[in-house]
Amino acid sequence: MIIGMYIFLPYVASILHTIPSDILLLFMTLVYGYLYIVPSINLFLVADGLPQFSNQLDLSYSGNVYGFCLLLG
């Protein structure tokens, strides 16, 4: 995970400078929902015995939650 963050960080920084702030806000909101809200909803679904949402996208090489916090800062 750490190596992936160091590999992707220069590329992400150069891309972030070119993206308008309103599009970036939309993207960060979607990533926040994917990383924080979906797992929280899954806890309640498991408690009720309902089927869970499955995460199809693996963000572990780009830092996962820690990478999101790095970009948010």
Distance bins in CASP14 RR format, pairs under 12 A and 6 or more apart:
PFRMAT RR
TARGET T0000
AUTHOR 0000-0000-0000
RMODE 2
METHOD distances of the structure
MODEL  1
1 7 0 0 0 0 0 1 0 0 0 0 0
1 8 0 0 0 0 0 1 0 0 0 0 0
1 58 0 0 0 0 0 1 0 0 0 0 0
1 59 0 0 0 0 1 0 0 0 0 0 0
1 60 1 0 1 0 0 0 0 0 0 0 0
1 61 1 0 0 1 0 0 0 0 0 0 0
1 62 0 0 0 0 1 0 0 0 0 0 0
1 63 1 0 1 0 0 0 0 0 0 0 0
1 64 1 0 0 1 0 0 0 0 0 0 0
1 65 0 0 0 0 1 0 0 0 0 0 0
1 66 1 0 0 1 0 0 0 0 0 0 0
1 67 0 0 0 0 1 0 0 0 0 0 0
1 70 0 0 0 0 0 1 0 0 0 0 0
2 8 0 0 0 0 0 1 0 0 0 0 0
2 9 0 0 0 0 0 1 0 0 0 0 0
2 60 0 0 0 0 0 1 0 0 0 0 0
2 61 0 0 0 0 0 1 0 0 0 0 0
2 62 0 0 0 0 0 1 0 0 0 0 0
2 63 0 0 0 0 1 0 0 0 0 0 0
2 64 0 0 0 0 0 1 0 0 0 0 0
2 66 0 0 0 0 1 0 0 0 0 0 0
2 67 0 0 0 0 0 1 0 0 0 0 0
2 70 0 0 0 0 0 1 0 0 0 0 0
3 9 0 0 0 0 0 1 0 0 0 0 0
3 60 0 0 0 0 0 1 0 0 0 0 0
3 61 0 0 0 0 1 0 0 0 0 0 0
3 62 0 0 0 0 0 1 0 0 0 0 0
3 63 0 0 0 0 0 1 0 0 0 0 0
4 10 0 0 0 0 0 1 0 0 0 0 0
4 11 0 0 0 0 0 1 0 0 0 0 0
4 12 0 0 0 0 0 1 0 0 0 0 0
4 59 0 0 0 0 0 1 0 0 0 0 0
4 60 0 0 0 0 1 0 0 0 0 0 0
4 61 1 0 1 0 0 0 0 0 0 0 0
4 62 1 0 0 1 0 0 0 0 0 0 0
4 63 1 0 0 1 0 0 0 0 0 0 0
4 64 0 0 0 0 0 1 0 0 0 0 0
4 66 0 0 0 0 0 1 0 0 0 0 0
4 67 0 0 0 0 1 0 0 0 0 0 0
4 70 0 0 0 0 0 1 0 0 0 0 0
5 11 0 0 0 0 0 1 0 0 0 0 0
5 12 0 0 0 0 1 0 0 0 0 0 0
5 13 0 0 0 0 0 1 0 0 0 0 0
5 59 0 0 0 0 0 1 0 0 0 0 0
5 60 0 0 0 0 0 1 0 0 0 0 0
5 61 0 0 0 0 1 0 0 0 0 0 0
5 62 1 0 0 1 0 0 0 0 0 0 0
5 63 1 0 1 0 0 0 0 0 0 0 0
5 64 0 0 0 0 1 0 0 0 0 0 0
5 65 0 0 0 0 0 1 0 0 0 0 0
5 66 1 0 0 1 0 0 0 0 0 0 0
5 67 1 0 1 0 0 0 0 0 0 0 0
5 68 0 0 0 0 0 1 0 0 0 0 0
5 69 0 0 0 0 0 1 0 0 0 0 0
5 70 1 0 0 1 0 0 0 0 0 0 0
5 71 0 0 0 0 0 1 0 0 0 0 0
6 12 0 0 0 0 0 1 0 0 0 0 0
6 13 0 0 0 0 0 1 0 0 0 0 0
6 61 0 0 0 0 0 1 0 0 0 0 0
6 62 0 0 0 0 0 1 0 0 0 0 0
6 63 0 0 0 0 0 1 0 0 0 0 0
6 66 0 0 0 0 0 1 0 0 0 0 0
6 67 0 0 0 0 0 1 0 0 0 0 0
6 70 0 0 0 0 0 1 0 0 0 0 0
7 61 0 0 0 0 1 0 0 0 0 0 0
7 62 0 0 0 0 1 0 0 0 0 0 0
7 63 0 0 0 0 0 1 0 0 0 0 0
8 14 0 0 0 0 0 1 0 0 0 0 0
8 15 0 0 0 0 1 0 0 0 0 0 0
8 16 0 0 0 0 0 1 0 0 0 0 0
8 59 0 0 0 0 0 1 0 0 0 0 0
8 60 0 0 0 0 0 1 0 0 0 0 0
8 61 1 0 0 1 0 0 0 0 0 0 0
8 62 1 0 1 0 0 0 0 0 0 0 0
8 63 1 0 0 1 0 0 0 0 0 0 0
8 64 0 0 0 0 0 1 0 0 0 0 0
8 67 0 0 0 0 1 0 0 0 0 0 0
8 70 0 0 0 0 0 1 0 0 0 0 0
8 71 0 0 0 0 0 1 0 0 0 0 0
9 15 0 0 0 0 0 1 0 0 0 0 0
9 16 0 0 0 0 0 1 0 0 0 0 0
9 62 0 0 0 0 1 0 0 0 0 0 0
9 63 0 0 0 0 1 0 0 0 0 0 0
9 66 0 0 0 0 0 1 0 0 0 0 0
9 67 0 0 0 0 1 0 0 0 0 0 0
9 70 1 0 0 1 0 0 0 0 0 0 0
9 71 0 0 0 0 1 0 0 0 0 0 0
10 16 0 0 0 0 0 1 0 0 0 0 0
10 17 0 0 0 0 0 1 0 0 0 0 0
11 17 0 0 0 0 0 1 0 0 0 0 0
11 18 0 0 0 0 0 1 0 0 0 0 0
11 62 0 0 0 0 0 1 0 0 0 0 0
12 18 0 0 0 0 0 1 0 0 0 0 0
12 19 0 0 0 0 0 1 0 0 0 0 0
12 24 0 0 0 0 0 1 0 0 0 0 0
12 27 0 0 0 0 0 1 0 0 0 0 0
12 62 1 0 0 1 0 0 0 0 0 0 0
12 63 0 0 0 0 0 1 0 0 0 0 0
12 67 0 0 0 0 1 0 0 0 0 0 0
12 68 0 0 0 0 0 1 0 0 0 0 0
12 70 0 0 0 0 1 0 0 0 0 0 0
12 71 1 0 0 1 0 0 0 0 0 0 0
13 19 0 0 0 0 0 1 0 0 0 0 0
13 70 0 0 0 0 0 1 0 0 0 0 0
13 71 0 0 0 0 1 0 0 0 0 0 0
13 73 0 0 0 0 0 1 0 0 0 0 0
15 23 0 0 0 0 0 1 0 0 0 0 0
15 24 0 0 0 0 1 0 0 0 0 0 0
15 27 0 0 0 0 0 1 0 0 0 0 0
15 71 0 0 0 0 0 1 0 0 0 0 0
16 23 0 0 0 0 0 1 0 0 0 0 0
16 24 1 0 0 1 0 0 0 0 0 0 0
16 25 0 0 0 0 0 1 0 0 0 0 0
16 27 0 0 0 0 1 0 0 0 0 0 0
16 28 0 0 0 0 0 1 0 0 0 0 0
16 70 0 0 0 0 0 1 0 0 0 0 0
16 71 1 0 0 1 0 0 0 0 0 0 0
16 72 0 0 0 0 0 1 0 0 0 0 0
16 73 0 0 0 0 0 1 0 0 0 0 0
17 24 0 0 0 0 0 1 0 0 0 0 0
18 24 0 0 0 0 0 1 0 0 0 0 0
19 25 0 0 0 0 1 0 0 0 0 0 0
19 26 0 0 0 0 0 1 0 0 0 0 0
19 27 1 0 0 1 0 0 0 0 0 0 0
19 28 0 0 0 0 0 1 0 0 0 0 0
19 71 0 0 0 0 0 1 0 0 0 0 0
20 26 0 0 0 0 1 0 0 0 0 0 0
20 27 0 0 0 0 0 1 0 0 0 0 0
21 27 0 0 0 0 0 1 0 0 0 0 0
21 28 0 0 0 0 0 1 0 0 0 0 0
22 28 0 0 0 0 0 1 0 0 0 0 0
22 29 0 0 0 0 0 1 0 0 0 0 0
23 29 0 0 0 0 0 1 0 0 0 0 0
23 30 0 0 0 0 0 1 0 0 0 0 0
24 30 0 0 0 0 0 1 0 0 0 0 0
24 31 0 0 0 0 0 1 0 0 0 0 0
24 71 0 0 0 0 1 0 0 0 0 0 0
24 72 0 0 0 0 0 1 0 0 0 0 0
25 31 0 0 0 0 0 1 0 0 0 0 0
25 32 0 0 0 0 0 1 0 0 0 0 0
25 71 0 0 0 0 0 1 0 0 0 0 0
25 72 0 0 0 0 0 1 0 0 0 0 0
26 32 0 0 0 0 0 1 0 0 0 0 0
26 33 0 0 0 0 0 1 0 0 0 0 0
27 33 0 0 0 0 0 1 0 0 0 0 0
27 34 0 0 0 0 0 1 0 0 0 0 0
27 68 0 0 0 0 0 1 0 0 0 0 0
27 71 0 0 0 0 1 0 0 0 0 0 0
27 72 0 0 0 0 0 1 0 0 0 0 0
28 34 0 0 0 0 0 1 0 0 0 0 0
28 35 0 0 0 0 0 1 0 0 0 0 0
28 36 0 0 0 0 0 1 0 0 0 0 0
28 67 0 0 0 0 0 1 0 0 0 0 0
28 68 1 0 0 1 0 0 0 0 0 0 0
28 69 0 0 0 0 0 1 0 0 0 0 0
28 70 0 0 0 0 0 1 0 0 0 0 0
28 71 1 0 0 1 0 0 0 0 0 0 0
28 72 1 0 0 1 0 0 0 0 0 0 0
28 73 0 0 0 0 0 1 0 0 0 0 0
29 35 0 0 0 0 0 1 0 0 0 0 0
29 36 0 0 0 0 0 1 0 0 0 0 0
29 37 0 0 0 0 0 1 0 0 0 0 0
29 68 0 0 0 0 0 1 0 0 0 0 0
29 72 0 0 0 0 0 1 0 0 0 0 0
30 36 0 0 0 0 0 1 0 0 0 0 0
30 37 0 0 0 0 0 1 0 0 0 0 0
30 38 0 0 0 0 0 1 0 0 0 0 0
30 57 0 0 0 0 0 1 0 0 0 0 0
30 59 0 0 0 0 0 1 0 0 0 0 0
30 68 0 0 0 0 0 1 0 0 0 0 0
31 37 0 0 0 0 0 1 0 0 0 0 0
31 38 0 0 0 0 0 1 0 0 0 0 0
31 55 0 0 0 0 0 1 0 0 0 0 0
31 57 0 0 0 0 1 0 0 0 0 0 0
31 59 0 0 0 0 1 0 0 0 0 0 0
31 62 0 0 0 0 0 1 0 0 0 0 0
31 63 0 0 0 0 0 1 0 0 0 0 0
31 64 0 0 0 0 0 1 0 0 0 0 0
31 65 0 0 0 0 1 0 0 0 0 0 0
31 67 0 0 0 0 1 0 0 0 0 0 0
31 68 1 0 1 0 0 0 0 0 0 0 0
31 69 0 0 0 0 0 1 0 0 0 0 0
31 70 0 0 0 0 0 1 0 0 0 0 0
31 71 0 0 0 0 1 0 0 0 0 0 0
31 72 0 0 0 0 1 0 0 0 0 0 0
32 38 0 0 0 0 0 1 0 0 0 0 0
32 39 0 0 0 0 0 1 0 0 0 0 0
32 40 0 0 0 0 0 1 0 0 0 0 0
32 65 0 0 0 0 1 0 0 0 0 0 0
32 67 0 0 0 0 0 1 0 0 0 0 0
32 68 1 0 0 1 0 0 0 0 0 0 0
32 69 0 0 0 0 0 1 0 0 0 0 0
32 71 0 0 0 0 0 1 0 0 0 0 0
32 72 0 0 0 0 1 0 0 0 0 0 0
33 39 0 0 0 0 1 0 0 0 0 0 0
33 40 0 0 0 0 1 0 0 0 0 0 0
33 41 0 0 0 0 1 0 0 0 0 0 0
33 53 0 0 0 0 0 1 0 0 0 0 0
33 55 0 0 0 0 0 1 0 0 0 0 0
33 57 0 0 0 0 0 1 0 0 0 0 0
33 59 0 0 0 0 0 1 0 0 0 0 0
33 65 0 0 0 0 0 1 0 0 0 0 0
33 68 0 0 0 0 1 0 0 0 0 0 0
34 40 0 0 0 0 0 1 0 0 0 0 0
34 41 0 0 0 0 0 1 0 0 0 0 0
34 42 0 0 0 0 0 1 0 0 0 0 0
34 53 0 0 0 0 1 0 0 0 0 0 0
34 54 0 0 0 0 0 1 0 0 0 0 0
34 55 1 0 0 1 0 0 0 0 0 0 0
34 56 0 0 0 0 1 0 0 0 0 0 0
34 57 1 0 0 1 0 0 0 0 0 0 0
34 58 0 0 0 0 0 1 0 0 0 0 0
34 59 1 0 0 1 0 0 0 0 0 0 0
34 64 0 0 0 0 0 1 0 0 0 0 0
34 65 0 0 0 0 0 1 0 0 0 0 0
34 68 0 0 0 0 1 0 0 0 0 0 0
35 55 0 0 0 0 1 0 0 0 0 0 0
35 57 0 0 0 0 0 1 0 0 0 0 0
35 58 0 0 0 0 0 1 0 0 0 0 0
35 59 1 0 0 1 0 0 0 0 0 0 0
35 60 0 0 0 0 0 1 0 0 0 0 0
35 62 0 0 0 0 0 1 0 0 0 0 0
35 63 0 0 0 0 0 1 0 0 0 0 0
35 64 1 0 0 1 0 0 0 0 0 0 0
35 65 1 0 1 0 0 0 0 0 0 0 0
35 66 0 0 0 0 0 1 0 0 0 0 0
35 67 0 0 0 0 1 0 0 0 0 0 0
35 68 1 0 1 0 0 0 0 0 0 0 0
35 69 0 0 0 0 1 0 0 0 0 0 0
35 71 0 0 0 0 0 1 0 0 0 0 0
35 72 0 0 0 0 0 1 0 0 0 0 0
36 42 0 0 0 0 0 1 0 0 0 0 0
36 43 0 0 0 0 0 1 0 0 0 0 0
36 55 0 0 0 0 0 1 0 0 0 0 0
36 64 0 0 0 0 0 1 0 0 0 0 0
36 65 1 0 0 1 0 0 0 0 0 0 0
36 68 0 0 0 0 1 0 0 0 0 0 0
36 69 0 0 0 0 0 1 0 0 0 0 0
36 72 0 0 0 0 0 1 0 0 0 0 0
37 43 0 0 0 0 0 1 0 0 0 0 0
37 44 0 0 0 0 0 1 0 0 0 0 0
37 53 0 0 0 0 1 0 0 0 0 0 0
37 55 0 0 0 0 0 1 0 0 0 0 0
38 44 0 0 0 0 0 1 0 0 0 0 0
38 45 0 0 0 0 0 1 0 0 0 0 0
38 52 0 0 0 0 1 0 0 0 0 0 0
38 53 1 0 1 0 0 0 0 0 0 0 0
38 54 0 0 0 0 1 0 0 0 0 0 0
38 55 1 0 0 1 0 0 0 0 0 0 0
38 56 0 0 0 0 0 1 0 0 0 0 0
38 57 0 0 0 0 0 1 0 0 0 0 0
38 59 0 0 0 0 0 1 0 0 0 0 0
39 45 0 0 0 0 0 1 0 0 0 0 0
39 46 0 0 0 0 0 1 0 0 0 0 0
39 52 0 0 0 0 1 0 0 0 0 0 0
39 53 0 0 0 0 1 0 0 0 0 0 0
39 54 0 0 0 0 0 1 0 0 0 0 0
39 55 0 0 0 0 1 0 0 0 0 0 0
39 64 0 0 0 0 0 1 0 0 0 0 0
39 65 0 0 0 0 1 0 0 0 0 0 0
40 46 0 0 0 0 0 1 0 0 0 0 0
40 47 0 0 0 0 0 1 0 0 0 0 0
40 52 0 0 0 0 0 1 0 0 0 0 0
40 53 0 0 0 0 0 1 0 0 0 0 0
41 47 0 0 0 0 0 1 0 0 0 0 0
41 48 0 0 0 0 0 1 0 0 0 0 0
41 50 0 0 0 0 0 1 0 0 0 0 0
41 51 0 0 0 0 0 1 0 0 0 0 0
41 52 0 0 0 0 1 0 0 0 0 0 0
41 53 1 0 0 1 0 0 0 0 0 0 0
41 55 0 0 0 0 0 1 0 0 0 0 0
42 48 0 0 0 0 0 1 0 0 0 0 0
42 49 0 0 0 0 0 1 0 0 0 0 0
42 50 0 0 0 0 1 0 0 0 0 0 0
42 51 0 0 0 0 1 0 0 0 0 0 0
42 52 1 0 1 0 0 0 0 0 0 0 0
42 53 1 0 1 0 0 0 0 0 0 0 0
42 54 0 0 0 0 1 0 0 0 0 0 0
42 55 0 0 0 0 1 0 0 0 0 0 0
43 49 0 0 0 0 0 1 0 0 0 0 0
43 50 0 0 0 0 0 1 0 0 0 0 0
43 52 0 0 0 0 1 0 0 0 0 0 0
43 53 0 0 0 0 0 1 0 0 0 0 0
44 50 0 0 0 0 1 0 0 0 0 0 0
44 52 0 0 0 0 1 0 0 0 0 0 0
44 53 0 0 0 0 0 1 0 0 0 0 0
45 51 1 0 0 1 0 0 0 0 0 0 0
45 52 1 0 1 0 0 0 0 0 0 0 0
45 53 1 0 0 1 0 0 0 0 0 0 0
45 54 0 0 0 0 0 1 0 0 0 0 0
46 52 1 0 0 1 0 0 0 0 0 0 0
46 53 0 0 0 0 0 1 0 0 0 0 0
55 64 0 0 0 0 0 1 0 0 0 0 0
57 64 0 0 0 0 0 1 0 0 0 0 0
58 64 0 0 0 0 1 0 0 0 0 0 0
59 65 0 0 0 0 1 0 0 0 0 0 0
59 66 0 0 0 0 0 1 0 0 0 0 0
59 67 0 0 0 0 1 0 0 0 0 0 0
59 68 0 0 0 0 1 0 0 0 0 0 0
59 71 0 0 0 0 0 1 0 0 0 0 0
60 66 0 0 0 0 1 0 0 0 0 0 0
60 67 0 0 0 0 0 1 0 0 0 0 0
60 68 0 0 0 0 0 1 0 0 0 0 0
61 67 0 0 0 0 0 1 0 0 0 0 0
62 68 0 0 0 0 1 0 0 0 0 0 0
62 70 0 0 0 0 1 0 0 0 0 0 0
62 71 0 0 0 0 1 0 0 0 0 0 0
63 69 0 0 0 0 1 0 0 0 0 0 0
63 70 1 0 0 1 0 0 0 0 0 0 0
63 71 0 0 0 0 1 0 0 0 0 0 0
64 70 0 0 0 0 0 1 0 0 0 0 0
64 71 0 0 0 0 0 1 0 0 0 0 0
65 71 0 0 0 0 0 1 0 0 0 0 0
65 72 0 0 0 0 0 1 0 0 0 0 0
66 72 0 0 0 0 0 1 0 0 0 0 0
66 73 0 0 0 0 0 1 0 0 0 0 0
67 73 0 0 0 0 1 0 0 0 0 0 0
END
